[in-house]
């Protein structure tokens, strides 16, 4: 009986030690993934406040735009091998290839058709503008690369402030990599 008690005590101590070592931040080792936003989140409120101060316009959170942003975030996270961050983790880069048709839609700023052509989902009307950079190779080049540059949550790059001008709606989703959230913001 004493041996059973000792064995049980050792098992209990081992189990407790195991829980101590696994209690660290699990997001660091977690795979990259998309994340929904909601109208009441601090990040969305900060975005709305930023553009109210910048353009004196009341931005409203739009569920449809947020679903479109989530589709983009999901597409980016699904291709994590094509993603990297800069040294300070202030931007996430998703590099890939785009056919001439998708690149033409991007050049025309027909983002709905471009994103559908890139197999991100169904976007319907072209009634939005992305608040992140999309870089393509020069048209004269044979390079068909395309780069999405997502800003770290809480930063407002020039692409985002330009896209917000004249808009009244916003949709938000995130790509989370190594515990850091990168914003996919759409304006309508």
Secondary structure, 3 states (H helix, E strand, C coil): CHHHHHHHHHHHHHHHHHHHHCCCCCCCCCCCEEEECCCCCHHHHHHHHHHHHHHCCCCEECHHHHHHHHHHHHHHHCCHHHEEECCCCCEEEEEEECCHHHHHHHHCCCHHHHHHHCCCCCCCCCCCEECCEEEECCCCCCCCEEEEEEEECCCCCHHHHHHHCCCCEEEEEEEEECCEEEEEEEEC
